[in-house]
Amino acid sequence: MLKLRIPKNVFRYATIGVFGFLFVLVLCTFRDYGVTWDEELQSQYGIAVVDYYLSGFKDARYSQIFNLYLYGGTFDGLAALINFMTPFEIYDTRHLLNALFGLMGLWGTWKLGKLLGGEEIGFLSLVICALVPSFYGHIFNNPKDVPFAAGIVWTLYYMSRSYKKTEWPTLIKLGLVLGFTLGVRVGGIMVFAYWLAPLGIAALLPLFKRKFRWKTFWKNKKILRTVTLDILCKAWRIVLPVALISYVVMLICWPWAQQHPIMYPLKALSKFSNFPQDVEVLFDGTIYRSTQLPWTYVPLYFGIQLPVFFQILLAFFAVFLPKIWRSMSFAQKQSLSLLLLTAVVPVLYCTMFHPALYDTVRHFLFVIPLASIMAALGAREIYIFGLKQKRLRKKRAKLALKGAFGFVFLIVCSTQIVLMARLHPYEYIYANMFAGGVREAYGHYESDYWTSSFKEAAEKLQAFVEKEGGVPAGKLYRVAICGARSSATIYLPPNFRPVIANEPAEFFLSTTRWMCQNMRPGKEIIRIERFGAPLSIVKDLRDGYAYYEGNRK
């Protein structure tokens, strides 16, 4: 394999610089992100999980909070516990912890990339993943999918290390990480199955190095005994310890599963395979039920939410995959097989069996770090392919090509950073040029489906009223809310009272999801938008619109 001939220290120092920048950025901006639709219940669930342990496993209030008992309490319980030790409000604590989990996921992406292709692949994987707005925007307030994605990438890292050399410290770490991942969402068990496939192939590999016939294979007791003993040995020394450790850790993190350690995890896994959530979903300009989506839902959403440069690099990875495969060691081939299985099989499953989906592809957030490593491998192959061209044998030509690659890299990075800064703090609504950008995607695809823009809208409403002289003494201003009420009311003072969307009110605060802003007439006074796409609307109802039309007699 042609090496890049760049000192490893360059990538190492660059990686430290990127992590340092991201860490400072997280500390400076984590309070900018609003409370999302699910966070109030998630916070309550976390407190209930802590109360369960503090009560000596007697307080089962966690099982009464919506369907969150189907999820482990790894993140929510930890956030509730840490909140007792921080000076922040509970949601600020959650957002900071969520972002730290996101950084852990990026760190795992770097580690796994480095294991597969060296320092340069690790660095490129980190940068590419951090420049995906739909990933970065989620790391602050997605308490389900971000910790799960971080757990998946670290699980794959330790699984990959186990292919190279089986050591007890690696197996223990693998069991712990996999257990914590299952403690977020039991669906992570799929990775365990993917891990076994390369292990099984490795056990059968000696057969392919010998000349034998499958018809007489079962009659050859010596070969059969050798293969069987190797499989049993791997199962006893590698698979069983990891399975036991991860299972125990999962149970520690998951109160509901402790009640029936076998039946309840299987029941949750069955529900997640076809989640019974039937809601309206906007997709390609059409409203579908989440249980009746077309097979193109996941591929098309990835197609419009992944940056174009990312998709180009993935295409080159697919083209150069045979070459990449040949250049790898056997352990690296096993790791790449594991990565491909984890990233591709869940997407294929959803395109074939159409389970209920919603909120774009946030449930597949774990695919993005893995795809970033593939994109990094593709980027290196493009670079190597350019250097090997006959026309570029001269030193000056090669230097010019290296300069061109560096220039393109800087342009892509700076363009993405500027774009994400303009979207801040709603990076997750990003849509690429294939959807016409954020502006043209509005009305055709989901944007602020979590109503995180309610924070900004509520703060601007308060400023608007204060500019008028404030709320009159002894009076409450009623705010009719169409969307996640907690996402707005937490940012409003006590003299603003939230009411149901169709009740009498002085103001109407609405998400633009499901065209909710058209529910009530009134004078628009505040519009939260990015790139011309409205995310939430505030209307003044005091001029003859205080009563909902449907309530008038």
C-alpha positions as CSV (number, residue, x, y, z in Angstrom):
1,M,0.0,0.0,0.0
2,L,1.3,3.5,-0.9
3,K,1.8,5.5,2.2
4,L,1.1,9.2,2.5
5,R,4.6,10.0,3.7
6,I,3.4,12.6,6.2
7,P,4.8,12.5,9.7
8,K,2.4,10.8,12.1
9,N,2.9,13.6,14.6
10,V,1.2,16.0,12.2
11,F,-2.0,14.1,12.4
12,R,-1.7,13.5,16.1
13,Y,-1.2,17.2,16.9
14,A,-4.0,18.1,14.4
15,T,-6.3,15.6,16.2
16,I,-5.5,17.1,19.6
17,G,-6.2,20.6,18.1
18,V,-9.6,19.5,16.7
19,F,-10.7,17.8,20.0
20,G,-9.6,20.9,21.9
21,F,-11.6,23.2,19.6
22,L,-14.7,21.0,19.9
23,F,-14.4,20.8,23.7
24,V,-14.2,24.6,24.0
25,L,-17.0,25.0,21.5
26,V,-19.2,22.6,23.6
27,L,-18.5,24.5,26.8
28,C,-19.3,27.8,25.1
29,T,-22.5,26.8,23.3
30,F,-24.3,24.0,25.2
31,R,-26.7,26.5,26.8
32,D,-27.9,27.7,23.3
33,Y,-29.8,24.5,22.7
34,G,-33.5,24.3,23.6
35,V,-35.4,21.6,25.4
36,T,-36.7,19.1,22.9
37,W,-40.1,17.4,22.6
38,D,-39.0,14.3,24.6
39,E,-36.7,15.8,27.2
40,E,-39.3,16.5,29.9
41,L,-40.3,12.9,30.0
42,Q,-36.7,11.7,29.7
43,S,-35.7,13.9,32.6
44,Q,-38.6,12.5,34.7
45,Y,-37.5,9.0,33.8
46,G,-33.9,9.7,34.9
47,I,-35.1,10.9,38.3
48,A,-37.4,7.9,38.6
49,V,-34.4,5.6,37.8
50,V,-32.3,7.2,40.5
51,D,-35.2,7.0,43.0
52,Y,-35.6,3.3,42.2
53,Y,-32.0,2.6,43.3
54,L,-32.2,4.9,46.3
55,S,-35.3,3.2,47.5
56,G,-33.6,-0.2,47.6
57,F,-35.2,-1.3,44.3
58,K,-38.8,-0.7,45.6
59,D,-39.9,2.6,43.8
60,A,-41.2,1.4,40.4
61,R,-42.4,4.8,39.3
62,Y,-40.1,4.5,36.2
63,S,-42.5,2.0,34.7
64,Q,-45.3,4.5,34.6
65,I,-43.6,7.2,32.5
66,F,-44.8,6.7,28.9
67,N,-42.9,3.8,27.2
68,L,-39.5,4.8,28.5
69,Y,-39.2,1.7,30.6
70,L,-38.4,-0.1,27.3
71,Y,-35.1,1.9,27.3
72,G,-32.3,1.5,29.8
73,G,-31.4,4.3,32.2
74,T,-27.7,4.6,31.3
75,F,-27.9,8.3,30.2
76,D,-31.1,9.6,31.9
77,G,-30.2,8.1,35.3
78,L,-26.6,9.3,35.0
79,A,-27.8,12.8,34.1
80,A,-30.2,13.0,37.1
81,L,-27.4,11.8,39.4
82,I,-24.8,14.3,38.0
83,N,-27.3,17.2,38.2
84,F,-27.1,17.0,42.0
85,M,-23.4,17.9,41.7
86,T,-23.6,20.7,39.1
87,P,-24.6,24.4,39.4
88,F,-26.7,24.2,36.3
89,E,-30.4,23.6,35.7
90,I,-31.4,20.0,34.9
91,Y,-31.7,20.6,31.2
92,D,-28.4,22.5,30.9
93,T,-26.8,19.5,32.8
94,R,-28.4,17.1,30.4
95,H,-27.3,19.1,27.3
96,L,-23.7,19.3,28.5
97,L,-23.6,15.6,29.4
98,N,-25.2,14.8,26.0
99,A,-22.5,16.8,24.3
100,L,-19.8,15.0,26.2
101,F,-21.3,11.7,25.0
102,G,-21.2,13.1,21.5
103,L,-17.5,13.9,21.9
104,M,-16.9,10.4,23.2
105,G,-18.5,9.2,20.0
106,L,-16.2,11.3,18.0
107,W,-13.2,10.1,20.0
108,G,-14.3,6.5,19.3
109,T,-14.6,7.3,15.6
110,W,-11.0,8.5,15.6
111,K,-9.8,5.4,17.5
112,L,-11.7,3.0,15.2
113,G,-10.5,4.9,12.1
114,K,-6.9,4.8,13.3
115,L,-7.2,1.1,13.9
116,L,-8.4,0.5,10.4
117,G,-6.1,2.8,8.5
118,G,-3.6,4.6,10.7
119,E,-3.3,8.1,12.1
120,E,-4.4,9.9,8.9
121,I,-7.7,7.8,8.6
122,G,-8.4,8.5,12.3
123,F,-8.0,12.2,11.8
124,L,-10.0,12.4,8.6
125,S,-12.8,10.3,10.2
126,L,-13.0,12.6,13.1
127,V,-13.1,15.8,11.0
128,I,-15.6,14.3,8.5
129,C,-18.0,13.2,11.3
130,A,-17.8,16.5,13.1
131,L,-18.7,18.4,9.9
132,V,-22.0,16.5,9.4
133,P,-24.6,19.0,10.7
134,S,-27.2,16.3,11.3
135,F,-24.8,14.5,13.7
136,Y,-23.3,17.6,15.4
137,G,-26.7,19.2,16.0
138,H,-28.0,16.1,17.8
139,I,-25.1,15.7,20.2
140,F,-26.5,18.4,22.6
141,N,-30.1,17.3,23.1
142,N,-30.7,13.8,21.8
143,P,-30.5,11.6,24.9
144,K,-31.4,8.3,23.1
145,D,-29.5,8.2,19.8
146,V,-26.3,10.0,20.6
147,P,-25.3,7.9,23.7
148,F,-26.3,4.8,21.6
149,A,-24.1,6.0,18.7
150,A,-21.2,6.6,21.0
151,G,-21.7,3.1,22.5
152,I,-21.8,1.4,19.1
153,V,-18.6,3.0,17.8
154,W,-16.7,2.1,21.0
155,T,-18.1,-1.4,21.0
156,L,-16.9,-1.8,17.4
157,Y,-13.5,-0.5,18.4
158,Y,-13.0,-3.1,21.1
159,M,-14.5,-5.8,18.9
160,S,-11.9,-4.9,16.3
161,R,-9.1,-5.1,18.8
162,S,-10.3,-8.6,19.8
163,Y,-9.8,-9.7,16.2
164,K,-6.2,-8.7,16.3
165,K,-5.3,-10.0,19.7
166,T,-7.5,-11.6,22.4
167,E,-6.6,-10.2,25.8
168,W,-8.6,-10.2,29.0
169,P,-8.5,-6.4,29.4
170,T,-9.9,-5.9,25.9
171,L,-12.7,-8.4,26.5
172,I,-13.6,-6.8,29.8
173,K,-13.7,-3.4,28.2
174,L,-15.8,-4.8,25.4
175,G,-18.3,-6.3,27.8
176,L,-18.6,-3.1,29.8
177,V,-19.1,-0.9,26.7
178,L,-21.5,-3.3,25.1
179,G,-23.4,-3.5,28.4
180,F,-23.7,0.3,28.7
181,T,-24.8,0.4,25.0
182,L,-27.6,-2.2,25.7
183,G,-28.4,-0.1,28.7
184,V,-29.3,2.7,26.4
185,R,-31.2,0.6,23.8
186,V,-31.4,-3.2,23.7
187,G,-31.3,-3.1,19.9
188,G,-27.5,-2.8,20.2
189,I,-27.5,-6.6,20.5
190,M,-27.4,-6.6,16.7
191,V,-23.7,-5.7,17.0
192,F,-23.0,-8.8,19.0
193,A,-24.4,-10.9,16.1
194,Y,-22.3,-9.0,13.6
195,W,-19.2,-9.6,15.7
196,L,-19.7,-13.4,15.6
197,A,-19.7,-13.6,11.8
198,P,-16.0,-12.7,11.3
199,L,-15.1,-14.9,14.3
200,G,-16.9,-17.8,12.7
201,I,-15.2,-17.2,9.4
202,A,-11.8,-17.1,11.1
203,A,-12.6,-20.5,12.8
204,L,-13.5,-22.0,9.4
205,L,-10.6,-20.4,7.5
206,P,-8.2,-23.4,8.0
207,L,-10.6,-25.5,5.9
208,F,-10.2,-23.2,2.9
209,K,-6.5,-23.5,3.0
210,R,-6.7,-27.3,2.6
211,K,-7.9,-29.2,-0.4
212,F,-11.0,-31.1,0.6
213,R,-14.4,-31.8,-0.7
214,W,-17.6,-30.8,1.1
215,K,-19.2,-34.2,0.3
216,T,-16.6,-36.0,2.4
217,F,-16.1,-33.2,5.0
218,W,-18.5,-34.8,7.5
219,K,-16.8,-38.1,7.1
220,N,-13.4,-36.7,7.9
221,K,-13.5,-36.8,11.7
222,K,-10.1,-35.2,12.2
223,I,-11.0,-32.0,10.3
224,L,-14.4,-31.9,11.9
225,R,-12.9,-32.3,15.4
226,T,-10.4,-29.5,14.7
227,V,-13.0,-27.1,13.5
228,T,-15.5,-27.9,16.3
229,L,-12.8,-27.6,19.0
230,D,-11.7,-24.2,17.6
231,I,-15.3,-22.9,17.6
232,L,-15.9,-24.1,21.1
233,C,-12.7,-22.7,22.3
234,K,-13.5,-19.3,20.9
235,A,-17.0,-19.4,22.3
236,W,-15.7,-20.3,25.8
237,R,-12.7,-17.9,25.9
238,I,-14.1,-14.9,24.0
239,V,-17.8,-14.9,23.3
240,L,-19.1,-16.2,26.6
241,P,-17.2,-13.8,28.9
242,V,-18.2,-10.8,26.8
243,A,-21.9,-11.9,26.8
244,L,-22.0,-12.4,30.5
245,I,-20.3,-9.1,31.4
246,S,-22.4,-7.1,29.0
247,Y,-25.6,-8.8,30.2
248,V,-24.9,-8.0,33.8
249,V,-24.0,-4.4,33.0
250,M,-27.2,-4.0,31.0
251,L,-29.3,-5.3,33.9
252,I,-27.6,-2.9,36.3
253,C,-28.5,0.0,33.9
254,W,-32.1,-1.1,33.2
255,P,-34.6,-1.3,36.1
256,W,-37.4,-2.7,34.1
257,A,-35.3,-5.6,32.7
258,Q,-34.3,-6.5,36.3
259,Q,-37.9,-7.6,37.0
260,H,-37.7,-10.4,34.4
261,P,-34.1,-10.6,33.1
262,I,-34.9,-12.8,30.2
263,M,-38.4,-12.1,29.1
264,Y,-38.4,-8.3,29.4
265,P,-35.3,-7.6,27.3
266,L,-36.7,-9.9,24.6
267,K,-40.1,-8.2,24.8
268,A,-38.4,-4.8,24.3
269,L,-36.3,-6.1,21.4
270,S,-39.5,-7.3,19.7
271,K,-41.2,-3.9,20.1
272,F,-38.2,-2.0,18.8
273,S,-38.1,-4.2,15.7
274,N,-41.4,-2.8,14.7
275,F,-42.1,0.2,17.0
276,P,-45.9,0.8,17.4
277,Q,-45.7,4.6,17.0
278,D,-48.3,5.7,14.5
279,V,-47.8,9.5,13.8
280,E,-47.9,11.8,10.7
281,V,-44.6,12.0,8.9
282,L,-43.7,14.5,6.2
283,F,-41.7,12.9,3.4
284,D,-41.0,14.3,0.0
285,G,-43.9,16.7,0.2
286,T,-46.4,14.0,1.2
287,I,-47.9,13.2,4.6
288,Y,-47.6,9.5,5.5
289,R,-48.4,7.5,8.5
290,S,-45.2,6.3,10.3
291,T,-46.4,2.8,9.9
292,Q,-46.9,3.1,6.1
293,L,-43.7,4.7,4.8
294,P,-42.3,3.9,1.4
295,W,-39.1,1.9,1.2
296,T,-37.1,5.0,0.1
297,Y,-37.6,6.7,3.4
298,V,-34.2,5.9,5.0
299,P,-32.0,6.1,1.9
300,L,-33.6,9.3,0.7
301,Y,-33.3,11.1,4.0
302,F,-29.6,10.1,4.3
303,G,-29.3,11.4,0.7
304,I,-30.5,14.9,1.7
305,Q,-29.0,15.1,5.2
306,L,-25.5,14.0,4.5
307,P,-23.3,16.7,3.0
308,V,-22.5,16.3,-0.7
309,F,-18.7,16.0,-0.1
310,F,-19.5,13.1,2.3
311,Q,-21.5,11.2,-0.3
312,I,-18.9,11.7,-3.0
313,L,-16.2,10.2,-0.6
314,L,-18.6,7.3,0.1
315,A,-18.9,6.7,-3.6
316,F,-15.1,6.6,-4.0
317,F,-14.9,4.2,-1.0
318,A,-17.3,1.8,-2.8
319,V,-15.3,2.1,-6.0
320,F,-11.9,1.4,-4.3
321,L,-13.3,-1.1,-1.8
322,P,-11.6,-4.2,-3.5
323,K,-8.3,-2.4,-3.4
324,I,-8.7,-1.3,0.2
325,W,-9.7,-4.9,1.1
326,R,-6.6,-6.3,-0.6
327,S,-4.3,-3.9,1.2
328,M,-5.5,-4.8,4.7
329,S,-4.3,-7.4,7.2
330,F,-6.6,-10.2,8.1
331,A,-7.6,-8.5,11.4
332,Q,-8.3,-5.3,9.6
333,K,-10.5,-7.2,7.1
334,Q,-12.5,-8.6,10.0
335,S,-12.9,-5.1,11.4
336,L,-14.0,-3.7,8.1
337,S,-16.5,-6.5,7.7
338,L,-17.9,-5.7,11.1
339,L,-18.2,-2.0,10.3
340,L,-19.9,-2.7,7.0
341,L,-22.4,-5.1,8.6
342,T,-23.3,-2.6,11.4
343,A,-23.7,0.3,9.0
344,V,-25.5,-1.4,6.1
345,V,-27.7,-4.3,7.5
346,P,-30.0,-2.1,9.6
347,V,-30.6,0.2,6.6
348,L,-31.3,-2.7,4.4
349,Y,-33.7,-4.2,7.0
350,C,-35.7,-1.0,7.1
351,T,-35.9,-0.7,3.3
352,M,-37.1,-4.3,3.0
353,F,-39.5,-4.6,6.0
354,H,-40.8,-1.0,6.5
355,P,-40.9,-0.7,10.3
356,A,-42.5,2.4,11.8
357,L,-40.1,5.3,11.5
358,Y,-40.3,9.1,12.2
359,D,-38.2,12.1,13.0
360,T,-36.1,11.6,9.8
361,V,-33.3,9.1,10.4
362,R,-32.2,10.1,14.0
363,H,-32.6,6.4,15.0
364,F,-29.8,5.6,12.5
365,L,-27.4,8.2,13.9
366,F,-24.9,5.5,14.8
367,V,-24.4,4.9,11.0
368,I,-22.8,8.4,10.5
369,P,-19.5,7.8,12.5
370,L,-19.1,4.4,10.7
371,A,-19.8,6.0,7.3
372,S,-17.3,8.7,8.2
373,I,-14.5,6.1,8.5
374,M,-15.5,4.7,5.1
375,A,-15.5,8.3,3.6
376,A,-12.0,8.8,5.1
377,L,-10.7,5.6,3.5
378,G,-12.2,6.8,0.2
379,A,-10.5,10.2,0.5
380,R,-7.1,8.5,1.0
381,E,-7.6,6.3,-2.0
382,I,-8.4,9.4,-4.2
383,Y,-5.2,11.0,-3.0
384,I,-3.1,7.9,-3.6
385,F,-4.7,7.4,-7.0
386,G,-3.7,11.0,-8.0
387,L,-0.1,10.6,-6.9
388,K,0.3,7.4,-8.9
389,Q,-0.6,9.0,-12.2
390,K,2.2,9.0,-14.8
391,R,1.7,12.7,-15.5
392,L,2.5,13.5,-11.9
393,R,5.8,11.8,-11.6
394,K,7.7,15.0,-11.4
395,K,8.2,16.4,-7.9
396,R,6.7,19.8,-8.7
397,A,3.5,18.2,-10.1
398,K,3.2,16.0,-7.0
399,L,3.6,19.1,-4.8
400,A,1.0,20.9,-6.8
401,L,-1.4,18.0,-6.4
402,K,-0.8,17.9,-2.6
403,G,-1.4,21.6,-2.5
404,A,-4.7,21.2,-4.4
405,F,-5.9,18.4,-2.1
406,G,-5.0,20.6,0.9
407,F,-6.8,23.6,-0.6
408,V,-10.0,21.5,-1.3
409,F,-9.8,20.1,2.2
410,L,-9.7,23.6,3.7
411,I,-12.5,24.9,1.5
412,V,-14.8,22.0,2.4
413,C,-14.0,22.5,6.1
414,S,-14.5,26.2,6.1
415,T,-17.7,26.0,4.0
416,Q,-19.2,23.5,6.4
417,I,-18.2,25.4,9.5
418,V,-19.8,28.6,8.1
419,L,-22.9,26.8,7.2
420,M,-23.3,25.2,10.6
421,A,-22.6,28.5,12.3
422,R,-25.5,30.0,10.3
423,L,-27.8,27.2,11.3
424,H,-26.8,27.3,15.0
425,P,-28.3,26.1,17.2
426,Y,-30.5,24.1,14.8
427,E,-27.7,22.3,12.9
428,Y,-29.8,19.1,12.8
429,I,-32.3,20.6,10.3
430,Y,-29.6,20.7,7.6
431,A,-30.6,19.7,4.1
432,N,-28.1,19.6,1.2
433,M,-28.4,20.8,-2.4
434,F,-30.2,17.7,-3.5
435,A,-33.2,18.9,-1.5
436,G,-32.6,22.5,-2.5
437,G,-31.1,23.5,0.8
438,V,-32.9,24.2,4.0
439,R,-35.2,26.8,2.4
440,E,-36.5,24.5,-0.4
441,A,-36.7,21.5,1.9
442,Y,-39.2,23.3,4.1
443,G,-42.6,21.9,3.4
444,H,-41.2,18.8,1.7
445,Y,-39.2,17.3,4.6
446,E,-39.1,17.5,8.4
447,S,-37.1,20.4,9.8
448,D,-37.3,21.3,13.5
449,Y,-39.3,18.3,14.4
450,W,-38.2,18.5,18.1
451,T,-39.4,22.2,18.5
452,S,-36.0,23.1,19.9
453,S,-36.6,26.6,18.4
454,F,-39.3,27.2,21.1
455,K,-36.5,28.4,23.4
456,E,-35.6,31.3,21.1
457,A,-39.2,32.0,20.4
458,A,-40.2,32.1,24.1
459,E,-37.3,34.4,24.9
460,K,-38.2,36.8,22.1
461,L,-41.8,36.8,23.2
462,Q,-40.8,37.8,26.7
463,A,-38.5,40.6,25.2
464,F,-41.4,41.7,23.0
465,V,-43.8,42.1,26.0
466,E,-41.1,43.8,28.1
467,K,-40.6,46.3,25.3
468,E,-44.4,47.1,25.6
469,G,-44.0,47.8,29.3
470,G,-44.3,44.2,30.6
471,V,-47.3,42.2,31.8
472,P,-49.8,44.4,33.6
473,A,-49.7,44.0,37.4
474,G,-52.0,41.3,38.6
475,K,-52.5,39.9,35.1
476,L,-51.4,36.7,33.4
477,Y,-50.7,36.5,29.7
478,R,-52.0,33.2,28.3
479,V,-49.8,31.6,25.6
480,A,-51.6,29.0,23.5
481,I,-49.0,26.5,22.4
482,C,-49.1,24.1,19.4
483,G,-46.2,21.8,19.9
484,A,-44.2,20.6,22.9
485,R,-45.4,22.9,25.7
486,S,-42.4,22.1,28.0
487,S,-40.0,23.3,25.3
488,A,-41.5,26.8,25.6
489,T,-42.8,27.2,29.1
490,I,-39.5,26.5,30.8
491,Y,-38.2,29.7,29.2
492,L,-41.2,31.9,30.2
493,P,-41.6,33.6,33.5
494,P,-44.5,32.8,35.9
495,N,-46.7,35.6,34.6
496,F,-47.0,33.8,31.3
497,R,-49.4,30.8,31.5
498,P,-49.4,28.1,28.9
499,V,-52.7,26.8,27.6
500,I,-53.9,24.3,25.1
501,A,-53.5,25.5,21.5
502,N,-57.3,26.2,20.9
503,E,-58.0,27.8,24.2
504,P,-58.5,31.6,24.7
505,A,-55.1,33.3,24.9
506,E,-53.2,36.6,24.3
507,F,-50.4,34.9,22.2
508,F,-50.1,31.9,20.0
509,L,-46.7,30.0,19.9
510,S,-46.5,27.4,17.3
511,T,-44.1,25.0,15.6
512,T,-44.2,24.8,11.8
513,R,-44.4,21.1,11.9
514,W,-47.6,19.8,10.4
515,M,-48.3,23.4,9.4
516,C,-49.4,24.0,12.9
517,Q,-48.9,27.8,12.6
518,N,-52.0,27.9,10.4
519,M,-54.2,26.7,13.2
520,R,-55.1,30.1,14.5
521,P,-55.3,33.6,12.8
522,G,-53.5,36.5,14.4
523,K,-50.8,39.1,13.8
524,E,-47.4,37.4,13.4
525,I,-44.9,39.2,15.6
526,I,-42.0,36.7,15.8
527,R,-40.6,34.2,13.4
528,I,-37.7,31.9,14.1
529,E,-36.1,30.9,10.9
530,R,-32.8,29.7,9.3
531,F,-32.0,30.3,5.6
532,G,-35.6,31.5,5.1
533,A,-37.2,28.3,6.5
534,P,-39.6,29.1,9.4
535,L,-39.1,26.9,12.5
536,S,-41.6,28.5,14.9
537,I,-44.1,31.4,14.9
538,V,-45.5,33.7,17.5
539,K,-48.8,35.5,16.9
540,D,-50.4,38.3,18.8
541,L,-54.1,37.3,19.5
542,R,-55.0,40.4,21.5
543,D,-56.6,42.3,18.5
544,G,-59.8,40.3,18.1
545,Y,-58.2,36.9,17.9
546,A,-58.1,35.9,21.5
547,Y,-60.6,33.1,21.0
548,Y,-60.1,30.2,18.7
549,E,-62.6,30.2,15.8
550,G,-63.8,26.7,16.7
551,N,-64.8,27.9,20.2
552,R,-66.9,30.8,19.1
553,K,-70.6,30.5,19.2
